[in-house]
Amino acid sequence: FGVAIDAAGVINIKTVDDRSGRLRRERLAAAKAALPADVAARTDLRKVSLNRLETALKQRLAAGQLPDATMRNLAGLERLQYVFFYPERNEIVIAGPADGWLADAVGRSVTLTSGRPVLQLADLLVALRAYPPGGRQQPFIGCTIDPSPDGLVRLRQFQKSVPRSIPQRQRPQAAAQIAAGLRNSLGMAQVRVFGISPKTHFARVLVEADYRMKLIGTGLEPPPIRMVTFLGALRTAHESTLQRWWFTPNYDCIKASDDRLAMELVGQGVRLQAEDKVIGPDGRLLHAGAKPNRASELFTTSFTAKYPQLAAASPVYAQLRNLIDLLVAAAFIQQQDYYGTAGWSAATLLDERALATQTGPAPKQVPCVANSVWKGSRLFA
C-alpha cells in the first residue's frame, strides 16, 4: 500500500501486488550489489553526525551534485533511539539500529533484513527546521481530515431517507446502497497539515498513516495483523455515533544523562486516541461526551497495544513513529542548545533553497469513505 497525490492535491490509495515475492527478491539482489560495504550490514548501533553530514552535503552541493543515497537514507538508520553531544568535538550525533536498504514496491526505502523503513534526510530536515537553533516556538504539528460542513448537512438529510426496516431479501442490496448514499452525501473531505509545509514527504506520511488507520477502523482496509476494529466491535446503535480518531506521541520515558550530553527515547512512540462527535445544525462537528464509546475505545486500545506489530507489518506506521522520534530529538537538541554550545548554526541543513524538502503536491482532498454491515437484524453504517 501507499498513497498517490495528483496535481490537484487529491489523495488516492495505490497498491502493488507481489504475492510471489519475485519483485522484492530482484530489488534485494540489486540493492546488495550496489550498497557500500560500510552501510550494507545490520548493526544495533550506527551513529550519524549532523555536523559531518552538513559538511559532506555542502561539498556535494558545491560540486553541483545532489545528496547521495547514503545521505538521503541517513546511513540506513532504522530508528532514532539516541542523541549524543560530544563537547570535545562540538559534535551532535543521532544514533540507533541500522541496516542496508532497498526501495520497496511503492518507493519507500526499507531495510534489507526486516523490511522496516529507514529514516529519511528530508524528514530530518523538516524536524530540525521546526525546532531551529535559538528558537523558542513549540509548533503544533500534525494533520486533520475533515468532512465539509455541507457534506455533513447532506448526510443528515440522507439519513432521514433511510427506512426504519428493510425486508430480509433486500438487505445485501440495501447495505450497499446505503453505504454509497453516505459516500455521495459526504463527497470530498478536506485535508489540512499544520506546523510544517504540506508539500513535504513528512506531511505525506502523516496523512497516509491517518487516512489508512481510519480505513482499518471502518473495515475498508484489512488490518495487517489480528486486532479489534471499530466496525468489528460495534454492538449497539449508540456506539455507531461519529468518531474522531487521532495519533499522539506515546513514550514510556525520555532518559537523559545527568550532564544532558545523552538522551534515549524509550517506548513505542505512538498512541491512538478517540472521542465521540455529533453533527450540529450548521454541519459543524461538535464534541459529544467525555468518554468515547465502547467500540471506539476497544479499537483505539487495540491499535495502541499492537502498534509495534502494526509498524512491523505495515511500513507507514513505522514511518509515522520515525517522524515523531525525529521531532522529539530535534526539540531536545534545541532545548539543550547544542547548537550554541557547539558554535554551529546548521545553516545549510536549515536552508530550503540549498536542500529542498517541499518537493511534492500538497494533499488537499480525499474521498470520504463509508461502510455498512448487518449484525443480526441491525444495519451499522
Phi, psi and chi 1 to 4 in degrees:
 res  aa     phi    psi   chi1   chi2   chi3   chi4
   1 PHE       -  155.0  -74.0   89.3      -      -
   2 GLY  -167.4 -173.5      -      -      -      -
   3 VAL  -126.4  151.2  -63.1      -      -      -
   4 ALA  -118.8  138.2      -      -      -      -
   5 ILE  -120.9  120.0  -56.2  173.9      -      -
   6 ASP   -83.6 -179.7   66.8   18.8      -      -
   7 ALA   -62.6  -24.8      -      -      -      -
   8 ALA   -86.6   -0.9      -      -      -      -
   9 GLY    85.4   14.1      -      -      -      -
  10 VAL   -86.7  130.4  177.0      -      -      -
  11 ILE   -93.7  137.0  -59.6  169.8      -      -
  12 ASN  -136.3  145.1  -72.3  -71.0      -      -
  13 ILE   -75.7  137.2  -66.1  -69.9      -      -
  14 LYS  -123.1  145.1   62.8  177.7 -179.6  179.7
  15 THR  -130.3  153.5   60.8      -      -      -
  16 VAL  -128.5  128.1  177.1      -      -      -
  17 ASP   -95.5  114.8 -170.5   -6.2      -      -
  18 ASP  -137.2   54.8 -174.6   25.7      -      -
  19 ARG   -63.8  -31.1  -62.0 -178.8 -162.7 -175.3
  20 SER   -77.5  -18.3   69.7      -      -      -
  21 GLY    80.3    6.4      -      -      -      -
  22 ARG   -63.4  -44.6  179.0 -177.7   60.9   82.7
  23 LEU   -62.5  -41.4  -64.9  176.1      -      -
  24 ARG   -64.3  -42.3  174.7  175.3  168.4   77.2
  25 ARG   -61.3  -39.4  -71.7 -167.3  -63.9  -87.8
  26 GLU   -66.7  -43.0  -69.3  176.8   -6.1      -
  27 ARG   -65.9  -37.4  -71.5 -167.7  -60.9  -87.9
  28 LEU   -63.6  -45.3 -174.2   60.4      -      -
  29 ALA   -63.0  -42.6      -      -      -      -
  30 ALA   -65.6  -39.7      -      -      -      -
  31 ALA   -66.7  -42.9      -      -      -      -
  32 LYS   -61.9  -35.3  -73.3 -178.9  175.8  179.1
  33 ALA   -73.2  -27.9      -      -      -      -
  34 ALA   -96.1  -24.2      -      -      -      -
  35 LEU   -71.6  141.1  -79.0  171.9      -      -
  36 PRO   -61.9  144.4  -19.8   30.9      -      -
  37 ALA   -60.6  -32.7      -      -      -      -
  38 ASP   -74.3  -12.5   58.6  -20.4      -      -
  39 VAL  -120.4   -1.2  -65.8      -      -      -
  40 ALA   -78.2  -26.7      -      -      -      -
  41 ALA   -88.5  147.6      -      -      -      -
  42 ARG   -74.4  143.2 -179.4  163.4 -175.6   79.6
  43 THR  -147.0  150.0  176.1      -      -      -
  44 ASP   -76.2  -19.4  -69.1  -25.1      -      -
  45 LEU  -148.7  114.9 -173.2   67.4      -      -
  46 ARG  -123.5  136.7 -177.9  168.9  -67.0  157.5
  47 LYS  -107.5  138.6  -62.4  178.3 -179.6  178.6
  48 VAL  -124.2  115.5  174.3      -      -      -
  49 SER   -80.8  123.0  163.9      -      -      -
  50 LEU   -67.6  -36.6  -60.4 -173.7      -      -
  51 ASN   -64.3  -47.0  -48.9   63.2      -      -
  52 ARG   -68.6  -34.6  -63.8 -173.0 -162.1 -177.8
  53 LEU   -60.7  -45.2  173.5   62.3      -      -
  54 GLU   -62.3  -42.1 -176.8 -176.7   55.9      -
  55 THR   -60.2  -45.0  -61.7      -      -      -
  56 ALA   -65.6  -38.3      -      -      -      -
  57 LEU   -65.7  -42.2  -74.8  165.8      -      -
  58 LYS   -60.9  -38.8  -71.8  168.1   68.9  173.4
  59 GLN   -64.7  -41.7  -69.9  172.0   -9.9      -
  60 ARG   -68.2  -43.1  -71.6 -169.4   67.5   86.9
  61 LEU   -62.9  -39.4  -66.2  171.9      -      -
  62 ALA   -64.4  -28.6      -      -      -      -
  63 ALA   -89.2    6.3      -      -      -      -
  64 GLY    76.0   23.4      -      -      -      -
  65 GLN  -111.2  151.6  -61.8  173.0  -37.7      -
  66 LEU   -83.9  162.8  -63.8  173.2      -      -
  67 PRO   -55.8  140.3  -24.1   33.4      -      -
  68 ASP   -81.5  177.4   64.2   23.0      -      -
  69 ALA   -63.1  -37.0      -      -      -      -
  70 THR   -65.0  -38.4  -59.3      -      -      -
  71 MET   -68.8  -47.5  -64.0  171.0  179.1      -
  72 ARG   -60.2  -32.7  -66.6 -164.3  -52.8  -87.5
  73 ASN  -104.3   17.0  -67.0  -72.1      -      -
  74 LEU    45.9   47.7  -67.2  179.0      -      -
  75 ALA    58.0   25.0      -      -      -      -
  76 GLY    81.7   16.9      -      -      -      -
  77 LEU   -57.4  123.5  -77.4 -179.8      -      -
  78 GLU   -85.8  -27.8 -175.6  176.7  -77.5      -
  79 ARG  -158.3  144.2 -172.0  167.1 -175.0 -165.8
  80 LEU   -86.4  110.0 -166.8  161.5      -      -
  81 GLN  -108.3  -30.9 -171.1  173.4   -3.4      -
  82 TYR  -131.4  153.5  -55.9   98.2      -      -
  83 VAL  -127.1  130.5  175.5      -      -      -
  84 PHE  -124.0  146.8  -57.7  117.1      -      -
  85 PHE  -124.4  125.7 -177.8   69.3      -      -
  86 TYR  -106.4   99.3  -64.6   93.7      -      -
  87 PRO   -65.9  -28.6   19.4  -30.3      -      -
  88 GLU   -68.3  -22.4   67.4  -81.7    8.4      -
  89 ARG  -115.0   -1.8  -57.5 -162.9  -58.7  -94.9
  90 ASN    51.1   51.6  -73.8  -33.7      -      -
  91 GLU  -124.6  132.9 -161.5  165.2    9.1      -
  92 ILE  -103.7  128.1  -56.2  168.0      -      -
  93 VAL  -129.0  135.5  171.1      -      -      -
  94 ILE  -107.6  150.1   58.4  174.9      -      -
  95 ALA  -153.2  158.4      -      -      -      -
  96 GLY   171.6 -176.3      -      -      -      -
  97 PRO   -64.7  148.5   23.0  -32.8      -      -
  98 ALA  -149.3  163.6      -      -      -      -
  99 ASP  -158.8  169.7 -162.5   -4.3      -      -
 100 GLY   -68.1  168.4      -      -      -      -
 101 TRP  -142.1  164.7   63.2   87.9      -      -
 102 LEU  -147.9  165.0   74.0  158.2      -      -
 103 ALA   -87.0  128.2      -      -      -      -
 104 ASP   -80.7 -173.5   71.8    7.1      -      -
 105 ALA   -65.3  -23.1      -      -      -      -
 106 VAL  -108.3   13.6  -65.5      -      -      -
 107 GLY    95.7   -0.7      -      -      -      -
 108 ARG   -73.2  143.6  -68.7 -173.1 -179.1   92.7
 109 SER   -85.0  117.3  -68.8      -      -      -
 110 VAL  -126.6  158.8  -62.2      -      -      -
 111 THR   -73.9  153.5   62.2      -      -      -
 112 LEU   -66.4  -34.7  -58.1  178.2      -      -
 113 THR   -86.7  -54.6  -54.3      -      -      -
 114 SER   -98.6  -18.2   67.5      -      -      -
 115 GLY    77.8   10.2      -      -      -      -
 116 ARG   -84.6  149.0  -63.6 -172.4 -178.2 -172.8
 117 PRO   -68.8  147.6   22.6  -32.0      -      -
 118 VAL   -97.0  156.7  -59.7      -      -      -
 119 LEU   -64.9  146.6  -88.3   64.2      -      -
 120 GLN  -111.2  138.8  -63.2  -64.3  -67.4      -
 121 LEU   -55.1  -43.9  171.2   63.5      -      -
 122 ALA   -59.3  -38.2      -      -      -      -
 123 ASP   -72.5  -38.2  -63.7  -27.1      -      -
 124 LEU   -59.5  -42.6  170.3   65.5      -      -
 125 LEU   -63.0  -41.1  -62.5  178.3      -      -
 126 VAL   -61.8  -43.7  170.2      -      -      -
 127 ALA   -65.1  -44.7      -      -      -      -
 128 LEU   -63.6  -36.1  -66.6  176.2      -      -
 129 ARG   -73.7  -24.1  -67.4  169.2 -170.5  179.7
 130 ALA   -71.5  -27.9      -      -      -      -
 131 TYR  -128.3   73.2  -65.1   92.1      -      -
 132 PRO   -77.8  168.4   30.6  -36.6      -      -
 133 PRO   -57.7  136.7  -22.2   31.8      -      -
 134 GLY    73.2   -1.0      -      -      -      -
 135 GLY   -73.8  149.4      -      -      -      -
 136 ARG  -112.2  -12.1  -60.6  -73.6 -178.9 -171.9
 137 GLN   -72.8  150.6   73.8  -92.1   34.7      -
 138 GLN  -121.7   83.8  -65.2 -177.1  -30.1      -
 139 PRO   -65.3  145.1   24.5  -34.6      -      -
 140 PHE   -93.0  110.0 -174.2   47.0      -      -
 141 ILE  -112.8  133.1  -65.4  169.5      -      -
 142 GLY   169.4 -160.8      -      -      -      -
 143 CYS  -148.8  162.7   70.2      -      -      -
 144 THR  -143.9  144.5 -179.5      -      -      -
 145 ILE  -119.7  111.2  -57.5  173.2      -      -
 146 ASP  -122.5  129.6  -60.2  -50.0      -      -
 147 PRO   -64.5  149.7   22.9  -30.6      -      -
 148 SER   -74.3  150.7   69.1      -      -      -
 149 PRO   -55.7  -39.6  -27.1   35.7      -      -
 150 ASP   -62.8  -40.5  -71.7  -13.9      -      -
 151 GLY   -63.5  -38.0      -      -      -      -
 152 LEU   -70.5  -34.4  -69.9  170.9      -      -
 153 VAL   -64.0  -43.6  169.1      -      -      -
 154 ARG   -63.2  -35.2  -69.1 -167.0  -60.9  -90.8
 155 LEU   -63.0  -44.8  173.7   63.4      -      -
 156 ARG   -60.3  -40.2  -72.7  169.2   60.1   92.5
 157 GLN   -66.7  -40.7  -66.4  169.4  -14.9      -
 158 PHE   -65.1  -38.9  174.0   75.9      -      -
 159 GLN   -58.1  -35.7  -73.7  175.7  -43.0      -
 160 LYS   -67.3  -21.2  -65.1  174.7 -176.9  177.7
 161 SER   -86.9   -9.3   71.4      -      -      -
 162 VAL   -77.7  127.0  176.3      -      -      -
 163 PRO   -66.3  153.0   22.9  -32.7      -      -
 164 ARG   -77.0  -20.1  -65.4 -174.5   61.0   83.2
 165 SER  -141.5  149.2   62.6      -      -      -
 166 ILE  -134.7  129.4  -62.6  171.3      -      -
 167 PRO   -57.3  149.5  -22.9   32.9      -      -
 168 GLN   -53.9  -46.0 -178.1   81.3   29.9      -
 169 ARG   -68.4  -19.7   66.3 -178.9 -176.5  -82.7
 170 GLN   -95.3   -1.5  -63.1  177.4    8.6      -
 171 ARG   -62.6  -48.1  -74.7 -177.5  177.6 -180.0
 172 PRO   -58.4  -45.1  -24.7   35.7      -      -
 173 GLN   -66.0  -39.5 -179.7 -177.7    5.4      -
 174 ALA   -64.8  -38.9      -      -      -      -
 175 ALA   -61.2  -44.8      -      -      -      -
 176 ALA   -65.0  -41.0      -      -      -      -
 177 GLN   -66.4  -38.1  -69.9  174.9  -20.0      -
 178 ILE   -69.2  -41.9  -70.3  170.4      -      -
 179 ALA   -60.6  -42.6      -      -      -      -
 180 ALA   -64.6  -38.9      -      -      -      -
 181 GLY   -64.2  -38.9      -      -      -      -
 182 LEU   -63.8  -46.6  -66.4  173.3      -      -
 183 ARG   -59.7  -47.0  -84.3 -166.4  -56.5  -87.1
 184 ASN   -66.3  -34.5  -66.1  -25.5      -      -
 185 SER   -66.6  -43.9  -61.9      -      -      -
 186 LEU   -73.4  -36.8  -72.5  166.9      -      -
 187 GLY    70.1 -134.2      -      -      -      -
 188 MET   -95.8  136.5  -60.1  -65.0  -75.8      -
 189 ALA   -87.9  151.6      -      -      -      -
 190 GLN   -95.8  132.6  -51.9  -55.3  -52.9      -
 191 VAL  -104.1  130.9  177.7      -      -      -
 192 ARG  -131.7  128.7 -176.9  167.6   58.7   91.3
 193 VAL  -110.0  134.5  175.8      -      -      -
 194 PHE  -131.2  150.9   40.3   85.7      -      -
 195 GLY    91.1  -21.6      -      -      -      -
 196 ILE  -142.6  170.2   59.7  168.9      -      -
 197 SER   -70.1  134.9  168.2      -      -      -
 198 PRO   -72.1   -8.0   27.6  -35.0      -      -
 199 LYS   -89.2    5.9  -63.6 -179.6  179.3 -179.3
 200 THR   -94.2  159.6   58.2      -      -      -
 201 HIS   -60.4  -36.1  173.8  -95.2      -      -
 202 PHE   -53.3  -49.1 -160.6  113.1      -      -
 203 ALA   -65.2  -39.4      -      -      -      -
 204 ARG   -59.9  -41.3  178.6 -169.8  -70.9 -103.7
 205 VAL   -66.5  -43.7  173.0      -      -      -
 206 LEU   -54.2  -47.5  -68.8 -178.4      -      -
 207 VAL   -70.1  -42.3  173.3      -      -      -
 208 GLU   -62.0  -46.0  179.7 -176.6  -11.9      -
 209 ALA   -61.3  -42.8      -      -      -      -
 210 ASP   -64.0  -47.0 -168.6   45.0      -      -
 211 TYR   -66.2  -45.6 -174.0   54.9      -      -
 212 ARG   -72.2  -30.5  -71.9 -179.5   54.0 -165.0
 213 MET   -58.6  -40.1  168.4  -90.5  -68.2      -
 214 LYS   -72.3  -31.5  -71.5  160.0 -177.8  168.9
 215 LEU   -64.8  -40.4  -65.6 -178.4      -      -
 216 ILE   -64.3  -45.6  -71.7  175.3      -      -
 217 GLY   -58.8  -38.4      -      -      -      -
 218 THR   -93.3    9.3   51.2      -      -      -
 219 GLY    78.7   17.8      -      -      -      -
 220 LEU  -101.7   -9.5  -70.7  162.5      -      -
 221 GLU  -131.6  124.3  179.4 -178.1  -40.2      -
 222 PRO   -61.8  130.5  -18.5   30.0      -      -
 223 PRO   -64.3  143.9   20.2  -29.0      -      -
 224 PRO   -73.8  -11.5   28.3  -34.1      -      -
 225 ILE  -135.0  169.5   62.0  168.4      -      -
 226 ARG   -73.6  121.9 -172.0  178.7 -179.6   88.5
 227 MET  -161.0  169.8   62.5  173.5  -68.3      -
 228 VAL   -86.5  131.1  177.8      -      -      -
 229 THR  -107.2  161.6   66.1      -      -      -
 230 PHE   -61.0  -47.6  174.4   67.9      -      -
 231 LEU   -62.0  -39.7 -168.5   66.6      -      -
 232 GLY   -67.7  -28.0      -      -      -      -
 233 ALA   -89.4  -11.2      -      -      -      -
 234 LEU   -61.1  133.5  -78.1  173.0      -      -
 235 ARG  -130.8  -33.0  -67.8  -68.7 -179.4  -90.6
 236 THR  -126.5  159.9   68.3      -      -      -
 237 ALA   -61.9  -33.9      -      -      -      -
 238 HIS   -61.4  -31.1  172.2   70.6      -      -
 239 GLU   -75.1  -13.6  -67.6  177.7  -30.7      -
 240 SER   -90.2   24.9   60.6      -      -      -
 241 THR   -69.4  169.5   55.1      -      -      -
 242 LEU   -67.6  143.1  -69.9  167.4      -      -
 243 GLN  -119.5  152.8  -56.2  -59.8  -52.9      -
 244 ARG  -121.4  126.4  175.8  175.7  177.4 -113.5
 245 TRP  -122.9  135.9  -59.3  -41.7      -      -
 246 TRP  -151.2  152.6   72.4   99.4      -      -
 247 PHE   -90.2  145.1  -70.5  116.0      -      -
 248 THR  -138.2  160.7   59.7      -      -      -
 249 PRO   -62.2  151.6  -22.6   34.0      -      -
 250 ASN  -153.7   92.0 -177.7   41.5      -      -
 251 TYR  -114.0  147.7  -63.2   97.5      -      -
 252 ASP   -64.6  -43.9  -64.0  -25.3      -      -
 253 CYS  -170.0  168.7   68.3      -      -      -
 254 ILE  -117.6  110.6  -63.9  175.6      -      -
 255 LYS   -83.5  140.6  -68.0 -177.7 -179.5  178.8
 256 ALA  -137.5  142.4      -      -      -      -
 257 SER   -69.6  159.9   59.9      -      -      -
 258 ASP   -57.7  -35.6  -70.2  -19.2      -      -
 259 ASP   -86.6    2.1   56.9   12.9      -      -
 260 ARG    60.8   26.8  -66.4  -64.1 -168.0  -93.3
 261 LEU   -96.7   -1.2  -62.2 -178.8      -      -
 262 ALA  -147.1  143.1      -      -      -      -
 263 MET  -138.7  142.7 -179.6  -90.0  -84.5      -
 264 GLU  -130.7  134.0  178.5 -174.3    4.5      -
 265 LEU   -87.8  127.3  -63.8  172.8      -      -
 266 VAL  -123.1  121.0 -179.0      -      -      -
 267 GLY   127.0  177.7      -      -      -      -
 268 GLN   -83.4  -18.7   67.8 -178.8   29.9      -
 269 GLY    93.6  -20.5      -      -      -      -
 270 VAL  -138.2  140.8 -174.5      -      -      -
 271 ARG  -135.3  144.7  179.1 -179.1 -174.1  179.6
 272 LEU  -105.2  130.2 -174.5   60.8      -      -
 273 GLN  -120.9  167.6  -64.0 -173.4  -96.0      -
 274 ALA  -148.7  156.8      -      -      -      -
 275 GLU  -153.7  152.9   67.2  175.5   -8.3      -
 276 ASP   -82.5  146.9  -72.3    0.3      -      -
 277 LYS  -129.3  157.7  -51.7  -67.9  -77.1 -172.5
 278 VAL  -131.3  157.1  -65.3      -      -      -
 279 ILE   -92.2  121.7  -54.7  173.5      -      -
 280 GLY   -75.9  169.6      -      -      -      -
 281 PRO   -58.4  -29.2  -22.0   32.3      -      -
 282 ASP   -93.6    8.4   58.6   -5.5      -      -
 283 GLY    88.9    4.0      -      -      -      -
 284 ARG   -83.8  146.7  -71.5 -171.4  -58.0  148.4
 285 LEU   -84.4  129.3  -75.9  175.3      -      -
 286 LEU  -119.4  153.0  -53.1  173.6      -      -
 287 HIS   -67.9  133.6 -176.7   56.7      -      -
 288 ALA  -100.2  -26.4      -      -      -      -
 289 GLY  -174.6  173.0      -      -      -      -
 290 ALA   -76.8  -28.5      -      -      -      -
 291 LYS  -128.3  135.7 -175.5  178.4  178.9 -179.1
 292 PRO   -65.9  155.7   23.3  -33.0      -      -
 293 ASN   -70.6  170.6   66.1   57.9      -      -
 294 ARG   -58.5  -46.9  170.5 -171.6  164.1  -82.0
 295 ALA   -63.0  -42.5      -      -      -      -
 296 SER   -66.9  -40.2 -168.1      -      -      -
 297 GLU   -66.4  -39.5 -165.2  163.6   30.3      -
 298 LEU   -62.8  -41.7  -73.7  171.5      -      -
 299 PHE   -63.9  -51.1  167.6   53.7      -      -
 300 THR   -68.2  -35.3   55.3      -      -      -
 301 THR   -65.4  -43.4  -60.4      -      -      -
 302 SER   -64.6  -43.3  178.2      -      -      -
 303 PHE   -61.1  -43.4 -153.5  105.7      -      -
 304 THR   -67.7  -47.0  -60.3      -      -      -
 305 ALA   -62.0  -33.6      -      -      -      -
 306 LYS  -102.5   16.4  -63.0 -163.8  173.3 -174.5
 307 TYR   -58.5  -41.3 -159.9   90.3      -      -
 308 PRO   -58.3  -41.2  -26.5   36.6      -      -
 309 GLN   -68.9  -38.5  -62.4   96.8  -56.9      -
 310 LEU   -62.0  -43.4  -79.1  160.7      -      -
 311 ALA   -65.7  -32.2      -      -      -      -
 312 ALA   -72.8  -30.6      -      -      -      -
 313 ALA   -92.9  -28.4      -      -      -      -
 314 SER  -129.8  108.1 -173.8      -      -      -
 315 PRO   -55.9  -29.7  -26.2   34.5      -      -
 316 VAL   -63.4  -30.6   70.0      -      -      -
 317 TYR   -76.5  -30.6  -58.4  114.6      -      -
 318 ALA   -68.4  -38.3      -      -      -      -
 319 GLN   -61.5  -43.0  -76.1 -176.8  -57.6      -
 320 LEU   -60.4  -44.3  175.4   64.2      -      -
 321 ARG   -61.5  -40.5 -176.6 -178.9   60.9 -166.1
 322 ASN   -60.3  -40.3  -73.2  -14.2      -      -
 323 LEU   -63.7  -42.3  -61.0 -172.9      -      -
 324 ILE   -65.1  -42.5  -65.9  174.0      -      -
 325 ASP   -56.7  -45.2  -69.6  -14.3      -      -
 326 LEU   -62.0  -41.4  -74.4  167.3      -      -
 327 LEU   -65.2  -43.3  -72.4  171.4      -      -
 328 VAL   -64.5  -42.3  173.7      -      -      -
 329 ALA   -63.5  -43.3      -      -      -      -
 330 ALA   -63.3  -38.9      -      -      -      -
 331 ALA   -66.7  -38.4      -      -      -      -
 332 PHE   -65.3  -44.4 -178.0   82.3      -      -
 333 ILE   -59.7  -42.8  -69.8  168.4      -      -
 334 GLN   -66.2  -46.0 -178.3 -160.1   67.6      -
 335 GLN   -61.6  -38.7 -176.5 -172.9   65.0      -
 336 GLN   -83.0   -2.6  -59.5  -54.7  -46.0      -
 337 ASP    51.5   47.0 -167.6   24.7      -      -
 338 TYR   -60.7  -32.3  -73.7  168.7      -      -
 339 TYR   -60.8  -50.9  -61.9  105.6      -      -
 340 GLY   -65.1  -40.3      -      -      -      -
 341 THR   -62.8  -38.9  -54.8      -      -      -
 342 ALA   -82.2  -10.9      -      -      -      -
 343 GLY    63.3   38.6      -      -      -      -
 344 TRP  -125.8  127.4  179.6   52.5      -      -
 345 SER   -93.5  -14.9   66.9      -      -      -
 346 ALA    54.7   34.3      -      -      -      -
 347 ALA   -58.0  -41.7      -      -      -      -
 348 THR   -69.9  -41.5  -59.8      -      -      -
 349 LEU   -62.4  -29.5  -63.3 -176.4      -      -
 350 LEU   -93.5    0.4  -57.3  177.3      -      -
 351 ASP   -98.8  111.1 -172.8   -7.5      -      -
 352 GLU   -64.5  -30.3  177.0   68.8   17.2      -
 353 ARG   -69.4  -32.4  -67.0  168.8  -61.5  178.8
 354 ALA   -82.0  -45.4      -      -      -      -
 355 LEU  -129.0   96.8  -67.1  166.1      -      -
 356 ALA   -75.3  133.8      -      -      -      -
 357 THR  -114.7  -19.0   59.9      -      -      -
 358 GLN   -91.1   75.7  -59.4  177.3   42.0      -
 359 THR  -114.3    0.7   57.0      -      -      -
 360 GLY  -131.3  171.1      -      -      -      -
 361 PRO   -67.8  144.6   24.6  -32.6      -      -
 362 ALA   -76.8  132.0      -      -      -      -
 363 PRO   -68.2  128.0   23.4  -30.3      -      -
 364 LYS  -122.7  -36.5  -63.5  176.8 -178.3  178.2
 365 GLN  -141.1  152.9  -68.0 -175.6  -47.5      -
 366 VAL  -145.9  141.8   67.9      -      -      -
 367 PRO   -62.2  132.1  -20.7   31.7      -      -
 368 CYS   -64.2  147.4  -76.0      -      -      -
 369 VAL  -116.9  153.7  -64.4      -      -      -
 370 ALA  -146.8  149.4      -      -      -      -
 371 ASN  -141.1  159.6 -158.9    1.8      -      -
 372 SER  -148.0  147.0   59.3      -      -      -
 373 VAL  -150.7  139.6   61.0      -      -      -
 374 TRP   -86.0  131.6  -75.1   96.9      -      -
 375 LYS  -125.8  102.1  -65.4 -167.1  173.7 -174.0
 376 GLY    65.5 -125.2      -      -      -      -
 377 SER   -97.7    7.9   61.8      -      -      -
 378 ARG  -114.0  137.0 -170.6 -179.3  -62.1  -82.5
 379 LEU   -99.5  124.2  177.5   68.5      -      -
 380 PHE  -104.0  129.8  -69.3   90.3      -      -
 381 ALA  -134.2      -      -      -      -      -
